[in-house]
């Protein structure tokens, strides 16, 4: 009997008996139906979908380079979205809006050509109008769940939440009262410009506000896939700071930073037993992203590391694998990418010892830092899961 089938049978036997019986029965049926396709996943990945994904990612890369060139022509140094920061340019690249979901800061920048025929007053007025328009647009921008991206995260001076109804007035008041910087600048196209900048602070507990926005879906999918929801919350904070529009250079998309050619694809097959290309629009939808992110965590925890007896030790491996893949985790534990020897090592050690081995032997500092961050944040969400 293969380790894969054994790990799933162990999972079915040890499954949390606090679940409703209907949920347990459905989970058992789903997993048993998955045995055939999961036993040889490489064969399940159709060549046509692989080519489709490669074509899609190639086109995304080409479009990104064109976009980057356009930005550099007017702005000089290129600034793009990341896991924790959203960067949006308008169609003519004269406006840049940045949301830092880690620090809780919104920055709006507008470029105005520094023509000698325009007075300083006219240029400043053009900059202020551009800032007001861009801020109002950002405050009304919707995320993939059709809710405002910054919902409940910006307050007026009277501590009133900024919504679509008062966003215009808030933007106008902000430009009239906040300090606006103006900086001379010249980029690759050689045109002299003045950059006008205004900043807005988000509410102090902005991370918690966003986490609660997705709480229902996280708890639902964690229960569905039998994973610790506190771990899912901690991973989501580390991956995106609960920014539903997060995008890394990999590219990875959305709240749980799913990669179309690997994690997203594997998770979709795990859940739906089908192979398909998942584009950024699909992964930017919070419900889709949370479903597949939790499914991938479940696969790591219950399939790859399903034979590790101690839950905490298994989650240390799962967390690390979410960042670097199960092969690197197995190699850190046993010197080989095979999961059997890695499991035996984990079962012979205490959870703290497993953690120390991973911190010493994982091949990348990024993964070690990731394991530290996620592990330290789990406790913050344990009360939410009761």
Rosetta blueprint (number, residue, H / E / L):
1 X L
2 X L
3 X H
4 X H
5 X H
6 X H
7 X H
8 X H
9 X H
10 X H
11 X H
12 X H
13 X H
14 X H
15 X L
16 X L
17 X L
18 X L
19 X L
20 X L
21 X H
22 X H
23 X H
24 X H
25 X H
26 X H
27 X H
28 X H
29 X H
30 X H
31 X H
32 X H
33 X H
34 X H
35 X H
36 X H
37 X H
38 X H
39 X L
40 X L
41 X H
42 X H
43 X H
44 X H
45 X L
46 X L
47 X H
48 X H
49 X H
50 X H
51 X H
52 X H
53 X H
54 X H
55 X H
56 X H
57 X H
58 X H
59 X H
60 X H
61 X H
62 X H
63 X H
64 X H
65 X H
66 X H
67 X H
68 X H
69 X H
70 X H
71 X H
72 X H
73 X H
74 X H
75 X H
76 X L
77 X L
78 X L
79 X L
80 X L
81 X L
82 X L
83 X L
84 X L
85 X E
86 X E
87 X E
88 X E
89 X E
90 X L
91 X L
92 X L
93 X L
94 X L
95 X E
96 X E
97 X E
98 X E
99 X E
100 X E
101 X L
102 X L
103 X L
104 X L
105 X E
106 X E
107 X E
108 X E
109 X E
110 X E
111 X E
112 X E
113 X E
114 X L
115 X L
116 X L
117 X L
118 X L
119 X L
120 X H
121 X H
122 X H
123 X H
124 X H
125 X H
126 X H
127 X H
128 X H
129 X H
130 X H
131 X H
132 X H
133 X H
134 X H
135 X H
136 X H
137 X H
138 X H
139 X H
140 X H
141 X L
142 X E
143 X L
144 X L
145 X L
146 X L
147 X L
148 X E
149 X L
150 X L
151 X L
152 X L
153 X L
154 X L
155 X E
156 X L
157 X L
158 X L
159 X L
160 X L
161 X E
162 X L
163 X L
164 X L
165 X L
166 X L
167 X H
168 X H
169 X H
170 X H
171 X H
172 X H
173 X H
174 X H
175 X H
176 X H
177 X H
178 X L
179 X L
180 X L
181 X E
182 X E
183 X E
184 X E
185 X E
186 X E
187 X L
188 X L
189 X L
190 X L
191 X L
192 X E
193 X E
194 X E
195 X E
196 X E
197 X E
198 X E
199 X E
200 X E
201 X E
202 X L
203 X L
204 X L
205 X L
206 X H
207 X H
208 X H
209 X H
210 X H
211 X H
212 X H
213 X H
214 X L
215 X H
216 X H
217 X H
218 X H
219 X H
220 X H
221 X H
222 X H
223 X H
224 X H
225 X L
226 X L
227 X L
228 X L
229 X H
230 X H
231 X H
232 X H
233 X H
234 X H
235 X H
236 X H
237 X H
238 X H
239 X H
240 X H
241 X L
242 X L
243 X L
244 X L
245 X L
246 X L
247 X E
248 X L
249 X L
250 X L
251 X L
252 X L
253 X E
254 X L
255 X L
256 X L
257 X L
258 X E
259 X L
260 X L
261 X L
262 X L
263 X H
264 X H
265 X H
266 X H
267 X H
268 X H
269 X H
270 X H
271 X H
272 X H
273 X L
274 X L
275 X L
276 X L
277 X L
278 X L
279 X L
280 X H
281 X H
282 X H
283 X H
284 X L
285 X L
286 X H
287 X H
288 X H
289 X H
290 X H
291 X H
292 X H
293 X H
294 X H
295 X H
296 X H
297 X H
298 X H
299 X H
300 X H
301 X H
302 X H
303 X H
304 X H
305 X L
306 X L
307 X L
308 X L
309 X L
310 X L
311 X H
312 X H
313 X H
314 X H
315 X H
316 X H
317 X H
318 X H
319 X H
320 X H
321 X H
322 X H
323 X H
324 X H
325 X L
326 X H
327 X H
328 X H
329 X H
330 X H
331 X H
332 X H
333 X H
334 X H
335 X L
336 X L
337 X L
338 X L
339 X H
340 X H
341 X H
342 X H
343 X H
344 X H
345 X H
346 X H
347 X H
348 X H
349 X L
350 X L
351 X H
352 X H
353 X H
354 X H
355 X H
356 X H
357 X H
358 X H
359 X H
360 X H
361 X H
362 X L
363 X L
364 X L
365 X H
366 X H
367 X H
368 X H
369 X H
370 X H
371 X H
372 X H
373 X H
374 X H
375 X H
376 X H
377 X H
378 X H
379 X H
380 X H
381 X H
382 X H
383 X H
384 X H
385 X H
386 X L
